[in-house]
Amino acid sequence: MKGLLLLCTALGLSGPVFGQQPKLAHTSQVTNADGSTSVFSQNSGFVPYTVYLRADLRHVTSSVPLPARIVVFPGKKPQLLTTFTPEPDQPFYFRYYAPNQLGIYTGQLPDTAYVYRLPYQSAVPAEPPHIITRKGNGPEPWYPYFFPLPGGTALCAAREGIVATLRQDARRNRGSDGNFVIIIHEDGSYAWYQNLRQQSATVRIGQRVAQGDVIGYSCANDDNPVLYFTVNYPGATAEKIETAPVVFGNGTQLLRPR
């Protein structure tokens, strides 16, 4: 965690106001004196994003092979993505697309040997937790974990990281339209904690958290008492978000829910 945490901590001293929503990578272009066009992306938040760059080109070359997946880390200066150069004496055309996704694209599954702690406070060793898993209906595996909890249970960071974003103003938790905290990890994956009680988050955007730190509280029993937890990471395309299987530690016991 050291590299990412040190980077984001240092940038946070002079970056955006601590606790504000992070901004996605902003893309811009500059026309150069030789007629070429340089495309830049700037990340003024606290956490990295992956830009999925592709383009329609006619008599134009790109300085990087396309399509490309480019990680843009937080920083004060724009990062060069590519430069488009027209071929001489040819009618040319180009149009580029640069959607982005939270996290670091690596092309690999995150470390599935990492042991996450249970994402809530309990006795040590805890009673065997009730973990519900559901497989997605599509061709790709999907690994959501559901923890039925009493209302007001303290929720904890299952892994150290940086708070990427959160929401806590929803009156009710209805599917994805609810209260949540997202924490990004050293390897570029991120954990999604869904169904927090309204105005119960105890962390701020950009804050570094250790494994086990309290991040909020579960919602009341009459609302949606199930904590929804996933570990996500960027997929091969901007439209594709992957989930990773998780190993939970429960005292000396390792839990591999499937």
VEXDREN-2710 file (C-alpha; in Angstrom, 1 decimal):
% VEXDREN-2710
k/r/px/py/pz
1/MET/0.0/0.0/0.0
2/LYS/2.9/2.3/0.6
3/GLY/3.4/3.6/-3.0
4/LEU/-0.3/4.5/-3.6
5/LEU/-0.9/5.8/-0.1
6/LEU/2.3/8.0/0.0
7/LEU/1.4/9.4/-3.5
8/CYS/-2.2/10.2/-2.6
9/THR/-1.3/11.6/0.9
10/ALA/1.3/13.9/-0.6
11/LEU/-1.0/15.1/-3.4
12/GLY/-3.8/15.6/-0.9
13/LEU/-1.8/18.3/0.9
14/SER/-2.1/20.6/-2.1
15/GLY/-4.8/18.9/-4.2
16/PRO/-8.6/19.2/-3.9
17/VAL/-10.4/20.0/-0.7
18/PHE/-10.2/17.0/1.6
19/GLY/-13.6/15.3/1.7
20/GLN/-15.0/16.5/-1.7
21/GLN/-16.2/14.1/-4.3
22/PRO/-13.2/13.1/-6.5
23/LYS/-13.3/14.2/-10.2
24/LEU/-13.0/11.7/-12.9
25/ALA/-10.1/12.1/-15.3
26/HIS/-10.7/15.1/-17.5
27/THR/-9.7/14.9/-21.1
28/SER/-8.6/17.8/-23.3
29/GLN/-6.8/18.3/-26.6
30/VAL/-4.2/20.8/-27.9
31/THR/-3.4/21.5/-31.6
32/ASN/0.3/21.7/-32.1
33/ALA/2.3/24.0/-34.5
34/ASP/3.0/21.0/-36.8
35/GLY/-0.7/20.3/-37.3
36/SER/-0.8/17.3/-34.9
37/THR/-3.2/17.1/-32.0
38/SER/-2.2/16.0/-28.5
39/VAL/-4.8/14.5/-26.1
40/PHE/-4.3/14.9/-22.4
41/SER/-6.1/13.7/-19.3
42/GLN/-5.9/15.2/-15.8
43/ASN/-7.0/13.6/-12.6
44/SER/-7.7/16.1/-9.9
45/GLY/-9.0/13.6/-7.4
46/PHE/-7.3/11.3/-4.8
47/VAL/-7.4/8.0/-6.6
48/PRO/-6.3/6.6/-10.0
49/TYR/-8.6/6.0/-12.9
50/THR/-8.1/4.0/-16.1
51/VAL/-8.8/5.7/-19.4
52/TYR/-10.0/3.5/-22.3
53/LEU/-8.7/5.4/-25.4
54/ARG/-9.9/4.5/-28.8
55/ALA/-10.3/6.4/-32.0
56/ASP/-11.7/6.5/-35.6
57/LEU/-8.8/7.5/-37.8
58/ARG/-8.5/8.3/-41.5
59/HIS/-5.0/9.2/-42.8
60/VAL/-4.0/9.9/-39.2
61/THR/-1.5/8.0/-37.0
62/SER/-1.5/7.7/-33.2
63/SER/1.7/7.9/-31.1
64/VAL/0.4/5.0/-29.1
65/PRO/-1.2/1.8/-30.4
66/LEU/-5.0/1.9/-30.1
67/PRO/-7.2/0.9/-28.4
68/ALA/-5.2/1.7/-25.2
69/ARG/-5.8/1.4/-21.5
70/ILE/-3.9/4.2/-19.7
71/VAL/-3.8/4.7/-15.9
72/VAL/-4.1/8.3/-14.9
73/PHE/-2.9/9.0/-11.4
74/PRO/-3.8/12.1/-9.4
75/GLY/-1.6/15.1/-10.3
76/LYS/-1.5/18.8/-10.9
77/LYS/-0.4/18.5/-14.5
78/PRO/-2.2/16.9/-17.4
79/GLN/-0.9/13.5/-18.6
80/LEU/-0.3/12.9/-22.3
81/LEU/-2.4/10.1/-23.7
82/THR/-1.5/10.2/-27.4
83/THR/-0.7/12.5/-30.3
84/PHE/-2.6/12.3/-33.6
85/THR/-0.5/13.2/-36.6
86/PRO/-2.1/13.6/-40.1
87/GLU/-0.4/12.1/-43.1
88/PRO/1.0/14.7/-45.4
89/ASP/-1.1/15.9/-48.4
90/GLN/-4.1/13.7/-47.5
91/PRO/-7.6/14.6/-46.4
92/PHE/-7.7/13.4/-42.8
93/TYR/-10.3/12.8/-40.1
94/PHE/-10.1/11.6/-36.5
95/ARG/-12.4/11.2/-33.6
96/TYR/-11.4/9.8/-30.3
97/TYR/-13.3/8.4/-27.3
98/ALA/-11.8/8.4/-23.7
99/PRO/-14.3/7.0/-21.2
100/ASN/-12.7/6.1/-17.8
101/GLN/-13.2/3.8/-14.9
102/LEU/-12.2/3.8/-11.3
103/GLY/-9.1/1.7/-10.5
104/ILE/-6.0/0.4/-12.2
105/TYR/-6.3/-1.9/-15.2
106/THR/-3.7/-4.6/-15.1
107/GLY/-5.3/-7.3/-17.3
108/GLN/-5.1/-9.7/-14.4
109/LEU/-7.3/-10.9/-11.5
110/PRO/-6.4/-9.2/-8.2
111/ASP/-4.5/-11.3/-5.6
112/THR/-7.1/-13.8/-4.5
113/ALA/-4.7/-15.1/-1.7
114/TYR/-5.2/-11.8/0.2
115/VAL/-7.2/-12.4/3.4
116/TYR/-9.9/-9.7/3.9
117/ARG/-11.3/-9.3/7.4
118/LEU/-15.0/-9.5/7.9
119/PRO/-16.5/-6.1/6.9
120/TYR/-18.2/-5.5/10.3
121/GLN/-17.3/-5.6/14.0
122/SER/-17.9/-8.8/15.9
123/ALA/-16.5/-10.8/18.7
124/VAL/-13.1/-12.4/18.2
125/PRO/-13.2/-15.1/17.2
126/ALA/-16.5/-14.3/15.6
127/GLU/-19.4/-16.6/15.3
128/PRO/-19.5/-18.3/11.9
129/PRO/-20.9/-15.4/9.8
130/HIS/-23.9/-15.8/7.6
131/ILE/-22.6/-15.0/4.1
132/ILE/-25.0/-15.2/1.1
133/THR/-23.5/-15.4/-2.3
134/ARG/-25.1/-15.1/-5.7
135/LYS/-23.8/-15.8/-9.1
136/GLY/-24.6/-13.5/-12.0
137/ASN/-26.8/-14.5/-14.8
138/GLY/-24.3/-13.6/-17.5
139/PRO/-21.4/-15.6/-19.0
140/GLU/-18.8/-13.9/-16.7
141/PRO/-18.5/-14.9/-13.0
142/TRP/-19.8/-12.3/-10.5
143/TYR/-18.9/-12.5/-6.8
144/PRO/-21.2/-10.4/-4.6
145/TYR/-21.3/-11.1/-0.9
146/PHE/-24.4/-10.3/1.4
147/PHE/-24.1/-10.1/5.1
148/PRO/-27.4/-10.0/7.1
149/LEU/-26.7/-7.7/10.0
150/PRO/-28.6/-6.1/12.9
151/GLY/-29.3/-2.4/12.3
152/GLY/-26.5/-0.2/13.7
153/THR/-23.7/-2.7/13.3
154/ALA/-20.4/-1.0/12.9
155/LEU/-19.0/-1.6/9.4
156/CYS/-15.2/-2.0/9.0
157/ALA/-12.7/-1.7/6.2
158/ALA/-12.0/-5.2/5.0
159/ARG/-8.7/-4.1/3.6
160/GLU/-6.6/-1.0/3.9
161/GLY/-6.9/1.7/1.3
162/ILE/-8.1/5.2/0.4
163/VAL/-11.8/6.3/0.4
164/ALA/-12.5/7.0/-3.3
165/THR/-16.1/8.1/-2.9
166/LEU/-19.2/7.7/-0.8
167/ARG/-22.9/8.5/-0.4
168/GLN/-24.8/8.8/2.8
169/ASP/-27.8/11.1/2.1
170/ALA/-30.2/8.4/0.8
171/ARG/-33.3/8.0/3.1
172/ARG/-33.7/4.4/2.0
173/ASN/-31.4/1.8/0.5
174/ARG/-33.0/0.5/-2.7
175/GLY/-30.6/-1.5/-4.9
176/SER/-27.8/0.7/-6.1
177/ASP/-29.7/3.9/-5.2
178/GLY/-28.5/3.9/-1.6
179/ASN/-25.7/4.8/0.8
180/PHE/-22.3/3.3/0.2
181/VAL/-18.6/3.7/0.7
182/ILE/-15.9/2.7/-1.9
183/ILE/-12.3/2.1/-0.9
184/ILE/-9.6/1.6/-3.4
185/HIS/-6.7/-0.8/-2.7
186/GLU/-3.0/-0.8/-3.5
187/ASP/-3.4/-3.2/-6.4
188/GLY/-6.0/-1.0/-8.1
189/SER/-9.0/-3.0/-7.1
190/TYR/-11.7/-1.4/-4.9
191/ALA/-14.3/-2.6/-2.3
192/TRP/-17.9/-1.5/-2.5
193/TYR/-19.8/-1.4/0.9
194/GLN/-23.5/-0.9/0.1
195/ASN/-26.5/-0.3/2.4
196/LEU/-25.2/2.1/5.1
197/ARG/-27.5/3.9/7.4
198/GLN/-28.3/7.4/6.4
199/GLN/-25.6/10.0/7.5
200/SER/-23.6/7.3/9.3
201/ALA/-20.3/7.3/7.3
202/THR/-17.4/7.9/9.7
203/VAL/-14.8/8.5/6.9
204/ARG/-14.2/11.2/4.3
205/ILE/-13.3/11.0/0.6
206/GLY/-9.5/10.9/0.3
207/GLN/-9.0/9.5/3.8
208/ARG/-6.6/6.6/4.3
209/VAL/-8.1/3.8/6.3
210/ALA/-6.5/0.7/7.9
211/GLN/-7.9/-2.7/7.8
212/GLY/-10.5/-2.8/10.6
213/ASP/-11.2/0.9/10.8
214/VAL/-14.9/1.7/11.2
215/ILE/-16.3/3.3/8.1
216/GLY/-20.0/3.6/8.9
217/TYR/-23.0/1.7/10.3
218/SER/-25.5/-0.7/8.8
219/CYS/-29.1/0.5/8.1
220/ALA/-32.1/-0.3/10.3
221/ASN/-33.8/-3.7/10.2
222/ASP/-37.0/-2.3/8.6
223/ASP/-35.1/-0.9/5.6
224/ASN/-32.5/-3.2/4.1
225/PRO/-30.4/-4.9/6.8
226/VAL/-28.1/-6.7/4.4
227/LEU/-24.6/-5.4/3.8
228/TYR/-23.7/-5.8/0.1
229/PHE/-19.9/-6.2/-0.4
230/THR/-17.9/-6.7/-3.6
231/VAL/-14.3/-6.3/-4.7
232/ASN/-14.3/-4.8/-8.1
233/TYR/-11.6/-4.1/-10.7
234/PRO/-11.5/-2.5/-14.2
235/GLY/-12.3/-4.9/-17.0
236/ALA/-11.0/-5.1/-20.6
237/THR/-13.4/-2.4/-21.8
238/ALA/-14.8/0.8/-20.2
239/GLU/-18.2/-0.9/-20.0
240/LYS/-16.9/-3.9/-18.1
241/ILE/-16.5/-4.0/-14.4
242/GLU/-15.1/-7.3/-12.9
243/THR/-15.5/-8.7/-9.5
244/ALA/-13.0/-10.9/-7.6
245/PRO/-13.6/-13.8/-5.3
246/VAL/-12.7/-13.0/-1.7
247/VAL/-11.2/-14.9/1.2
248/PHE/-12.3/-13.7/4.6
249/GLY/-10.5/-14.2/7.8
250/ASN/-12.6/-15.1/10.9
251/GLY/-10.2/-15.5/13.8
252/THR/-7.9/-18.4/12.7
253/GLN/-10.5/-19.6/10.2
254/LEU/-10.4/-18.8/6.5
255/LEU/-13.7/-18.5/4.8
256/ARG/-14.1/-19.0/1.0
257/PRO/-17.8/-18.5/0.3
258/ARG/-18.9/-19.6/-3.2
END
